[in-house]
Structure formats: C-alpha cells, structure tokens
Amino acid sequence: MSENKRALGSDLAKVDAHVVQPEEYDEIPELTDEWFDRAELKVGGKTIRRGRPKSASPKEHINIRLSARVIDYFKSTGPGWQGRIDAALIEWVEAHGRRP
C-alpha cells in the first residue's frame, strides 16, 4: 500500500474499537417482507423488471364495438371475461381457417 495516505478527517481506530450497544439497534429499520417487495433487484448495475414477464405473443390494444348482449353474457361469467372473448374468437378463426 502506498505510504502517501489521504487524511480522512476521522479517527478510524476509534471507529473500529466501538462496540454497538443494544439501544443503537433501535435506529436500524426492520427488514420486513414488505420492504423486500418494494426493493429494486439489480444485476450487474441493471435494474431487473418485476411482475409479469413479457409475452412472446402480446395482445394488441384495439377498440371494438360488440353488442350489449355479447358483453353482458361474457361479463356475467366473472373476471377474465375479455380473455374469454379472445378465446372464443381464436376458436372461431381456427374452425373457419384463414381466408385471403
């Protein structure tokens, strides 16, 4: 190590000799599951996205007008009704084949 050390303005020997007392632990926040859930995960300095991974075949957002009867029926089947409309349309396309 170089003999030419920069002065830190601190007594490191005193810091090294300090023994943490139990009351000092009160200053440290508890690491709960909620805290870890909010934390950012970084790998190699890059933040890793959480949540649902990107789909290999993402759906496209469009506006479509459907009859009230169709909407009421699918909504009455509970959460996920839009996905069931998509599944019904996929089933129809597969049954009827692609047309030019």
C-alpha positions in Angstrom: 0.0 0.0 0.0 1.2 3.5 -0.7 2.9 5.4 2.1 1.1 8.5 0.9 -2.3 8.2 2.5 -5.0 10.8 2.3 -6.3 12.1 5.6 -10.0 11.1 6.2 -10.7 13.5 9.0 -11.8 10.6 11.2 -10.3 8.5 13.9 -10.6 5.1 12.3 -9.1 3.4 15.3 -11.9 4.8 17.5 -14.5 3.7 15.0 -13.0 0.2 14.9 -13.0 0.0 18.7 -16.6 1.0 19.0 -18.9 -1.9 20.2 -22.5 -1.5 19.0 -24.9 -1.3 22.0 -28.4 -2.8 22.1 -30.1 0.6 22.1 -28.3 1.5 18.9 -30.2 -1.3 17.1 -33.4 0.7 17.6 -32.2 3.1 14.9 -32.0 0.3 12.3 -35.3 -0.4 10.5 -36.6 -3.9 10.5 -36.3 -5.7 7.2 -39.8 -7.0 6.5 -41.2 -8.9 3.6 -42.9 -5.7 2.5 -39.6 -3.9 2.5 -38.1 -6.6 0.3 -41.1 -6.5 -2.0 -40.5 -2.8 -2.7 -36.8 -3.2 -3.2 -35.2 -2.9 -6.7 -33.3 -6.0 -7.8 -30.1 -5.1 -9.7 -27.8 -7.5 -11.5 -24.6 -6.0 -12.9 -25.9 -2.5 -12.2 -29.0 -3.1 -14.3 -32.5 -3.0 -12.7 -34.4 -6.2 -13.2 -38.1 -5.7 -14.0 -40.6 -7.4 -11.7 -44.1 -8.5 -12.4 -45.4 -10.5 -15.3 -42.8 -11.3 -17.9 -43.2 -10.0 -21.5 -45.4 -12.3 -23.6 -44.0 -14.0 -26.6 -47.2 -13.1 -28.4 -48.5 -9.9 -26.8 -52.1 -8.9 -27.4 -52.8 -5.7 -29.3 -55.0 -3.0 -27.9 -57.9 -2.0 -30.1 -61.4 -0.6 -29.8 -64.2 -2.8 -31.0 -67.9 -2.4 -30.8 -69.8 -5.5 -29.6 -73.5 -6.0 -29.0 -74.7 -5.4 -25.4 -75.9 -9.0 -25.4 -72.4 -10.3 -26.0 -70.8 -8.0 -23.4 -73.5 -8.8 -20.8 -73.0 -12.5 -21.3 -69.2 -12.5 -21.0 -69.2 -10.0 -18.1 -71.7 -12.3 -16.2 -69.1 -15.1 -16.4 -66.9 -13.2 -14.0 -63.3 -11.8 -14.0 -61.4 -12.7 -17.2 -64.3 -12.1 -19.5 -62.2 -10.2 -22.0 -59.8 -13.1 -22.3 -62.8 -15.5 -22.8 -63.9 -13.2 -25.7 -60.4 -13.5 -27.2 -60.5 -17.3 -26.7 -63.9 -17.5 -28.4 -62.7 -15.5 -31.4 -59.5 -17.7 -31.7 -61.7 -20.8 -31.7 -63.8 -19.3 -34.5 -60.7 -18.4 -36.5 -59.3 -21.9 -36.1 -62.6 -23.5 -37.1 -63.1 -21.4 -40.2 -59.4 -21.2 -41.3 -57.7 -18.2 -42.7 -59.1 -16.6 -45.7 -57.1 -14.3 -48.0 
